Amino acid sequence: MAKLTKTQIIHCRTALEQIKDQLQDRIEQSGQSTEVVNLDQALIGRISRADAIQQQNVAISTRNSATIRLKKVQFAINTIDTNSYGYCKRCDETIGYPRLEAQPEANLCINCQDKADH
Ligand SMILES: [Zn+2]
């Protein structure tokens, strides 16, 4: 894969900053919804409580996956700052722009990601 151009890196950085903002919003919102559910639990019956717990679980898992992705995004931004962005952390090959354009926080090349998935 070709090395990234400056323009491509700037494009990825902009995308990463946007994803970071979205994830931070999502984490904040899911935090609020777990608080709301906790308040409601004292006031509602058993069936609604099951629903509330379900909703709370969804909010928690949304927050957990958003937190994990946010860490990857933050890490990718750091690697841009240290000029090591776009390299596979496993084999050190360039990841390639088409893949980074689709998923700018990717830190494995397609080959290594493929192996990691199996
Ligand atoms: Zn690799």
Backbone and ligand atoms as CSV (ligand in chain L), in Angstrom:
chain,resi,resn,atom,element,x,y,z
A,1,MET,N,N,0.835,-1.207,0.000
A,1,MET,CA,C,0.000,0.000,0.000
A,1,MET,C,C,0.869,1.256,0.000
A,2,ALA,N,N,0.396,2.278,-0.692
A,2,ALA,CA,C,1.141,3.535,-0.754
A,2,ALA,C,C,1.074,4.253,0.594
A,3,LYS,N,N,2.125,5.025,0.871
A,3,LYS,CA,C,2.094,5.848,2.087
A,3,LYS,C,C,1.024,6.928,1.952
A,4,LEU,N,N,0.538,7.409,3.063
A,4,LEU,CA,C,-0.490,8.448,3.032
A,4,LEU,C,C,0.128,9.782,2.641
A,5,THR,N,N,-0.618,10.555,1.863
A,5,THR,CA,C,-0.193,11.925,1.579
A,5,THR,C,C,-0.617,12.826,2.744
A,6,LYS,N,N,-0.049,14.037,2.749
A,6,LYS,CA,C,-0.412,15.002,3.813
A,6,LYS,C,C,-1.910,15.289,3.798
A,7,THR,N,N,-2.462,15.451,2.594
A,7,THR,CA,C,-3.895,15.745,2.464
A,7,THR,C,C,-4.734,14.605,3.038
A,8,GLN,N,N,-4.327,13.394,2.754
A,8,GLN,CA,C,-5.074,12.240,3.265
A,8,GLN,C,C,-5.013,12.176,4.789
A,9,ILE,N,N,-3.848,12.478,5.334
A,9,ILE,CA,C,-3.708,12.462,6.796
A,9,ILE,C,C,-4.588,13.549,7.421
A,10,ILE,N,N,-4.611,14.736,6.808
A,10,ILE,CA,C,-5.458,15.817,7.321
A,10,ILE,C,C,-6.926,15.403,7.270
A,11,HIS,N,N,-7.302,14.754,6.164
A,11,HIS,CA,C,-8.674,14.266,6.011
A,11,HIS,C,C,-9.022,13.272,7.124
A,12,CYS,N,N,-8.112,12.350,7.391
A,12,CYS,CA,C,-8.350,11.345,8.441
A,12,CYS,C,C,-8.435,12.010,9.812
A,13,ARG,N,N,-7.573,13.009,10.019
A,13,ARG,CA,C,-7.572,13.679,11.317
A,13,ARG,C,C,-8.899,14.388,11.567
A,14,THR,N,N,-9.405,15.064,10.528
A,14,THR,CA,C,-10.704,15.737,10.637
A,14,THR,C,C,-11.794,14.720,10.961
A,15,ALA,N,N,-11.764,13.593,10.250
A,15,ALA,CA,C,-12.763,12.540,10.489
A,15,ALA,C,C,-12.648,12.012,11.921
A,16,LEU,N,N,-11.427,11.816,12.389
A,16,LEU,CA,C,-11.211,11.305,13.748
A,16,LEU,C,C,-11.731,12.278,14.804
A,17,GLU,N,N,-11.481,13.585,14.583
A,17,GLU,CA,C,-11.964,14.583,15.547
A,17,GLU,C,C,-13.493,14.575,15.602
A,18,GLN,N,N,-14.125,14.400,14.426
A,18,GLN,CA,C,-15.595,14.351,14.389
A,18,GLN,C,C,-16.121,13.123,15.125
A,19,ILE,N,N,-15.495,11.970,14.872
A,19,ILE,CA,C,-15.925,10.738,15.545
A,19,ILE,C,C,-15.752,10.899,17.049
A,20,LYS,N,N,-14.632,11.502,17.448
A,20,LYS,CA,C,-14.360,11.715,18.865
A,20,LYS,C,C,-15.468,12.541,19.522
A,21,ASP,N,N,-15.869,13.643,18.858
A,21,ASP,CA,C,-16.950,14.479,19.394
A,21,ASP,C,C,-18.247,13.684,19.527
A,22,GLN,N,N,-18.567,12.913,18.468
A,22,GLN,CA,C,-19.813,12.126,18.483
A,22,GLN,C,C,-19.799,11.113,19.619
A,23,LEU,N,N,-18.651,10.439,19.788
A,23,LEU,CA,C,-18.562,9.416,20.830
A,23,LEU,C,C,-18.665,10.041,22.211
A,24,GLN,N,N,-18.031,11.203,22.396
A,24,GLN,CA,C,-18.102,11.868,23.697
A,24,GLN,C,C,-19.542,12.267,24.013
A,25,ASP,N,N,-20.282,12.745,22.975
A,25,ASP,CA,C,-21.706,13.067,23.161
A,25,ASP,C,C,-22.483,11.818,23.558
A,26,ARG,N,N,-22.200,10.713,22.840
A,26,ARG,CA,C,-22.945,9.484,23.082
A,26,ARG,C,C,-22.695,8.961,24.497
A,27,ILE,N,N,-21.442,9.057,24.933
A,27,ILE,CA,C,-21.099,8.595,26.279
A,27,ILE,C,C,-21.813,9.452,27.323
A,28,GLU,N,N,-21.830,10.753,27.067
A,28,GLU,CA,C,-22.497,11.674,27.991
A,28,GLU,C,C,-23.998,11.375,28.069
A,29,GLN,N,N,-24.622,11.184,26.891
A,29,GLN,CA,C,-26.064,10.908,26.846
A,29,GLN,C,C,-26.405,9.579,27.503
A,30,SER,N,N,-25.595,8.549,27.259
A,30,SER,CA,C,-25.907,7.244,27.844
A,30,SER,C,C,-25.716,7.297,29.355
A,31,GLY,N,N,-24.807,8.137,29.824
A,31,GLY,CA,C,-24.649,8.345,31.258
A,31,GLY,C,C,-25.907,8.935,31.856
A,32,GLN,N,N,-26.489,9.923,31.140
A,32,GLN,CA,C,-27.727,10.543,31.612
A,32,GLN,C,C,-28.871,9.533,31.638
A,33,SER,N,N,-28.962,8.683,30.602
A,33,SER,CA,C,-30.101,7.762,30.557
A,33,SER,C,C,-29.995,6.694,31.645
A,34,THR,N,N,-28.801,6.291,32.049
A,34,THR,CA,C,-28.720,5.332,33.151
A,34,THR,C,C,-29.143,5.996,34.461
A,35,GLU,N,N,-28.871,7.276,34.610
A,35,GLU,CA,C,-29.321,7.985,35.821
A,35,GLU,C,C,-30.842,8.078,35.875
A,36,VAL,N,N,-31.453,8.394,34.724
A,36,VAL,CA,C,-32.915,8.509,34.657
A,36,VAL,C,C,-33.552,7.181,35.040
A,37,VAL,N,N,-33.007,6.079,34.486
A,37,VAL,CA,C,-33.557,4.757,34.779
A,37,VAL,C,C,-33.456,4.468,36.276
A,38,ASN,N,N,-32.356,4.812,36.881
A,38,ASN,CA,C,-32.199,4.574,38.314
A,38,ASN,C,C,-33.267,5.295,39.132
A,39,LEU,N,N,-33.556,6.527,38.762
A,39,LEU,CA,C,-34.592,7.286,39.452
A,39,LEU,C,C,-35.953,6.624,39.286
A,40,ASP,N,N,-36.270,6.207,38.043
A,40,ASP,CA,C,-37.575,5.624,37.751
A,40,ASP,C,C,-37.792,4.311,38.482
A,41,GLN,N,N,-36.732,3.577,38.689
A,41,GLN,CA,C,-36.877,2.227,39.253
A,41,GLN,C,C,-37.607,2.215,40.587
A,42,ALA,N,N,-37.442,3.250,41.362
A,42,ALA,CA,C,-38.083,3.296,42.667
A,42,ALA,C,C,-39.595,3.480,42.539
A,43,LEU,N,N,-40.046,4.030,41.418
A,43,LEU,CA,C,-41.444,4.426,41.282
A,43,LEU,C,C,-42.300,3.440,40.490
A,44,ILE,N,N,-41.678,2.467,39.827
A,44,ILE,CA,C,-42.431,1.660,38.858
A,44,ILE,C,C,-42.532,0.208,39.298
A,45,GLY,N,N,-43.449,-0.518,38.675
A,45,GLY,CA,C,-43.691,-1.919,39.028
A,45,GLY,C,C,-42.661,-2.870,38.450
A,46,ARG,N,N,-42.899,-4.158,38.689
A,46,ARG,CA,C,-41.912,-5.168,38.356
A,46,ARG,C,C,-41.649,-5.270,36.852
A,47,ILE,N,N,-42.729,-5.262,36.059
A,47,ILE,CA,C,-42.560,-5.437,34.611
A,47,ILE,C,C,-41.821,-4.245,34.016
A,48,SER,N,N,-42.245,-3.060,34.418
A,48,SER,CA,C,-41.572,-1.867,33.931
A,48,SER,C,C,-40.126,-1.842,34.406
A,49,ARG,N,N,-39.919,-2.408,35.582
A,49,ARG,CA,C,-38.556,-2.419,36.092
A,49,ARG,C,C,-37.661,-3.288,35.207
A,50,ALA,N,N,-38.217,-4.428,34.744
A,50,ALA,CA,C,-37.458,-5.284,33.828
A,50,ALA,C,C,-37.108,-4.518,32.557
A,51,ASP,N,N,-38.097,-3.772,32.054
A,51,ASP,CA,C,-37.848,-2.935,30.878
A,51,ASP,C,C,-36.776,-1.897,31.166
A,52,ALA,N,N,-36.887,-1.317,32.331
A,52,ALA,CA,C,-35.943,-0.255,32.697
A,52,ALA,C,C,-34.523,-0.818,32.791
A,53,ILE,N,N,-34.429,-2.043,33.365
A,53,ILE,CA,C,-33.109,-2.665,33.478
A,53,ILE,C,C,-32.559,-2.977,32.088
A,54,GLN,N,N,-33.455,-3.458,31.224
A,54,GLN,CA,C,-33.073,-3.732,29.832
A,54,GLN,C,C,-32.528,-2.467,29.175
A,55,GLN,N,N,-33.273,-1.378,29.352
A,55,GLN,CA,C,-32.846,-0.095,28.762
A,55,GLN,C,C,-31.504,0.353,29.327
A,56,GLN,N,N,-31.384,0.116,30.625
A,56,GLN,CA,C,-30.144,0.512,31.280
A,56,GLN,C,C,-28.962,-0.299,30.737
A,57,ASN,N,N,-29.215,-1.616,30.535
A,57,ASN,CA,C,-28.170,-2.469,29.974
A,57,ASN,C,C,-27.759,-2.004,28.585
A,58,VAL,N,N,-28.769,-1.621,27.784
A,58,VAL,CA,C,-28.467,-1.126,26.446
A,58,VAL,C,C,-27.614,0.141,26.551
A,59,ALA,N,N,-28.021,1.026,27.464
A,59,ALA,CA,C,-27.271,2.276,27.637
A,59,ALA,C,C,-25.840,1.990,28.077
A,60,ILE,N,N,-25.685,1.010,28.984
A,60,ILE,CA,C,-24.346,0.677,29.476
A,60,ILE,C,C,-23.499,0.076,28.365
A,61,SER,N,N,-24.089,-0.830,27.557
A,61,SER,CA,C,-23.280,-1.446,26.508
A,61,SER,C,C,-22.960,-0.441,25.405
A,62,THR,N,N,-23.905,0.490,25.152
A,62,THR,CA,C,-23.614,1.577,24.204
A,62,THR,C,C,-22.424,2.395,24.696
A,63,ARG,N,N,-22.465,2.672,26.017
A,63,ARG,CA,C,-21.395,3.491,26.575
A,63,ARG,C,C,-20.062,2.737,26.558
A,64,ASN,N,N,-20.108,1.436,26.876
A,64,ASN,CA,C,-18.876,0.655,26.871
A,64,ASN,C,C,-18.253,0.591,25.484
A,65,SER,N,N,-19.079,0.304,24.458
A,65,SER,CA,C,-18.494,0.197,23.122
A,65,SER,C,C,-18.026,1.562,22.639
A,66,ALA,N,N,-18.758,2.627,23.011
A,66,ALA,CA,C,-18.326,3.973,22.630
A,66,ALA,C,C,-17.000,4.322,23.317
A,67,THR,N,N,-16.850,3.881,24.572
A,67,THR,CA,C,-15.616,4.173,25.310
A,67,THR,C,C,-14.422,3.464,24.679
A,68,ILE,N,N,-14.636,2.204,24.265
A,68,ILE,CA,C,-13.558,1.442,23.631
A,68,ILE,C,C,-13.151,2.097,22.311
A,69,ARG,N,N,-14.180,2.509,21.515
A,69,ARG,CA,C,-13.872,3.121,20.230
A,69,ARG,C,C,-13.178,4.475,20.434
A,70,LEU,N,N,-13.646,5.207,21.451
A,70,LEU,CA,C,-13.045,6.511,21.726
A,70,LEU,C,C,-11.549,6.370,22.030
A,71,LYS,N,N,-11.182,5.332,22.767
A,71,LYS,CA,C,-9.766,5.098,23.065
A,71,LYS,C,C,-8.965,4.867,21.794
A,72,LYS,N,N,-9.544,4.074,20.872
A,72,LYS,CA,C,-8.868,3.798,19.597
A,72,LYS,C,C,-8.716,5.078,18.780
A,73,VAL,N,N,-9.800,5.903,18.789
A,73,VAL,CA,C,-9.779,7.161,18.040
A,73,VAL,C,C,-8.710,8.095,18.620
A,74,GLN,N,N,-8.689,8.183,19.963
A,74,GLN,CA,C,-7.716,9.035,20.632
A,74,GLN,C,C,-6.295,8.562,20.322
A,75,PHE,N,N,-6.107,7.233,20.326
A,75,PHE,CA,C,-4.802,6.660,20.016
A,75,PHE,C,C,-4.390,7.011,18.583
A,76,ALA,N,N,-5.345,6.917,17.643
A,76,ALA,CA,C,-5.040,7.237,16.242
A,76,ALA,C,C,-4.629,8.697,16.102
A,77,ILE,N,N,-5.323,9.597,16.829
A,77,ILE,CA,C,-4.969,11.028,16.778
A,77,ILE,C,C,-3.545,11.216,17.313
A,78,ASN,N,N,-3.214,10.500,18.386
A,78,ASN,CA,C,-1.852,10.586,18.932
A,78,ASN,C,C,-0.808,10.127,17.915
A,79,THR,N,N,-1.123,9.060,17.172
A,79,THR,CA,C,-0.140,8.567,16.198
A,79,THR,C,C,0.023,9.559,15.045
A,80,ILE,N,N,-1.036,10.334,14.731
A,80,ILE,CA,C,-0.872,11.389,13.717
A,80,ILE,C,C,0.122,12.426,14.244
A,81,ASP,N,N,-0.035,12.790,15.522
A,81,ASP,CA,C,0.855,13.785,16.128
A,81,ASP,C,C,2.304,13.314,16.153
A,82,THR,N,N,2.528,12.010,16.261
A,82,THR,CA,C,3.901,11.492,16.317
A,82,THR,C,C,4.349,10.940,14.965
A,83,ASN,N,N,3.610,11.265,13.904
A,83,ASN,CA,C,3.952,10.837,12.544
A,83,ASN,C,C,4.045,9.333,12.363
A,84,SER,N,N,3.282,8.586,13.161
A,84,SER,CA,C,3.306,7.137,12.973
A,84,SER,C,C,1.922,6.603,12.597
A,85,TYR,N,N,1.085,7.508,12.080
A,85,TYR,CA,C,-0.277,7.120,11.709
A,85,TYR,C,C,-0.278,6.326,10.409
A,86,GLY,N,N,-1.174,5.330,10.349
A,86,GLY,CA,C,-1.386,4.619,9.083
A,86,GLY,C,C,-0.553,3.360,8.936
A,87,TYR,N,N,0.153,2.960,10.020
A,87,TYR,CA,C,0.933,1.725,9.968
A,87,TYR,C,C,0.260,0.668,10.832
A,88,CYS,N,N,0.297,-0.561,10.342
A,88,CYS,CA,C,-0.281,-1.681,11.071
A,88,CYS,C,C,0.535,-1.941,12.326
A,89,LYS,N,N,-0.169,-2.044,13.493
A,89,LYS,CA,C,0.594,-2.210,14.735
A,89,LYS,C,C,1.163,-3.632,14.844
A,90,ARG,N,N,0.690,-4.543,13.986
A,90,ARG,CA,C,1.165,-5.910,14.071
A,90,ARG,C,C,2.329,-6.195,13.110
A,91,CYS,N,N,2.176,-5.786,11.847
A,91,CYS,CA,C,3.212,-6.142,10.856
A,91,CYS,C,C,3.971,-4.918,10.347
A,92,ASP,N,N,3.558,-3.704,10.781
A,92,ASP,CA,C,4.267,-2.475,10.417
A,92,ASP,C,C,4.116,-2.070,8.954
A,93,GLU,N,N,3.257,-2.757,8.212
A,93,GLU,CA,C,2.973,-2.345,6.836
A,93,GLU,C,C,2.039,-1.128,6.863
A,94,THR,N,N,2.006,-0.370,5.749
A,94,THR,CA,C,1.046,0.728,5.678
A,94,THR,C,C,-0.368,0.153,5.544
A,95,ILE,N,N,-1.303,0.779,6.238
A,95,ILE,CA,C,-2.671,0.252,6.263
A,95,ILE,C,C,-3.396,0.574,4.957
A,96,GLY,N,N,-3.097,1.712,4.372
A,96,GLY,CA,C,-3.700,2.071,3.087
A,96,GLY,C,C,-4.888,3.005,3.263
A,97,TYR,N,N,-4.970,3.996,2.386
A,97,TYR,CA,C,-5.972,5.041,2.559
A,97,TYR,C,C,-7.416,4.557,2.419
A,98,PRO,N,N,-7.715,3.669,1.453
A,98,PRO,CA,C,-9.135,3.265,1.334
A,98,PRO,C,C,-9.687,2.693,2.643
A,99,ARG,N,N,-8.871,1.913,3.324
A,99,ARG,CA,C,-9.305,1.327,4.600
A,99,ARG,C,C,-9.417,2.403,5.674
A,100,LEU,N,N,-8.462,3.324,5.724
A,100,LEU,CA,C,-8.489,4.379,6.738
A,100,LEU,C,C,-9.614,5.384,6.478
A,101,GLU,N,N,-9.937,5.551,5.206
A,101,GLU,CA,C,-11.026,6.470,4.889
A,101,GLU,C,C,-12.340,5.910,5.437
A,102,ALA,N,N,-12.506,4.587,5.341
A,102,ALA,CA,C,-13.719,3.948,5.851
A,102,ALA,C,C,-13.700,3.852,7.368
A,103,GLN,N,N,-12.503,3.665,7.926
A,103,GLN,CA,C,-12.389,3.454,9.376
A,103,GLN,C,C,-11.079,4.100,9.843
A,104,PRO,N,N,-11.117,5.424,10.070
A,104,PRO,CA,C,-9.858,6.151,10.321
A,104,PRO,C,C,-9.129,5.727,11.591
A,105,GLU,N,N,-9.825,5.038,12.531
A,105,GLU,CA,C,-9.136,4.617,13.745
A,105,GLU,C,C,-8.512,3.226,13.606
A,106,ALA,N,N,-8.595,2.625,12.403
A,106,ALA,CA,C,-8.034,1.282,12.203
A,106,ALA,C,C,-6.545,1.273,12.539
A,107,ASN,N,N,-6.105,0.275,13.295
A,107,ASN,CA,C,-4.675,0.183,13.599
A,107,ASN,C,C,-4.081,-1.151,13.143
A,108,LEU,N,N,-4.872,-1.917,12.382
A,108,LEU,CA,C,-4.361,-3.142,11.761
A,108,LEU,C,C,-4.613,-3.057,10.256
A,109,CYS,N,N,-3.698,-3.619,9.452
A,109,CYS,CA,C,-3.953,-3.698,8.020
A,109,CYS,C,C,-5.013,-4.774,7.768
A,110,ILE,N,N,-5.522,-4.831,6.547
A,110,ILE,CA,C,-6.609,-5.771,6.249
A,110,ILE,C,C,-6.170,-7.211,6.528
A,111,ASN,N,N,-4.953,-7.554,6.164
A,111,ASN,CA,C,-4.462,-8.931,6.378
A,111,ASN,C,C,-4.468,-9.309,7.853
A,112,CYS,N,N,-3.924,-8.410,8.693
A,112,CYS,CA,C,-3.847,-8.713,10.134
A,112,CYS,C,C,-5.233,-8.680,10.763
A,113,GLN,N,N,-6.092,-7.769,10.307
A,113,GLN,CA,C,-7.449,-7.703,10.832
A,113,GLN,C,C,-8.171,-9.005,10.523
A,114,ASP,N,N,-7.953,-9.504,9.314
A,114,ASP,CA,C,-8.541,-10.762,8.878
A,114,ASP,C,C,-8.132,-11.893,9.807
A,115,LYS,N,N,-6.853,-11.948,10.128
A,115,LYS,CA,C,-6.349,-12.993,11.044
A,115,LYS,C,C,-6.905,-12.803,12.444
A,116,ALA,N,N,-7.023,-11.550,12.882
A,116,ALA,CA,C,-7.524,-11.263,14.226
A,116,ALA,C,C,-8.987,-11.666,14.362
A,117,ASP,N,N,-9.738,-11.600,13.254
A,117,ASP,CA,C,-11.167,-11.938,13.291
A,117,ASP,C,C,-11.420,-13.437,13.369
A,118,HIS,N,N,-10.407,-14.255,13.029
A,118,HIS,CA,C,-10.651,-15.694,12.981
A,118,HIS,C,C,-10.127,-16.430,14.197
L,1,ZN,ZN,ZN,-0.651,-5.950,9.341
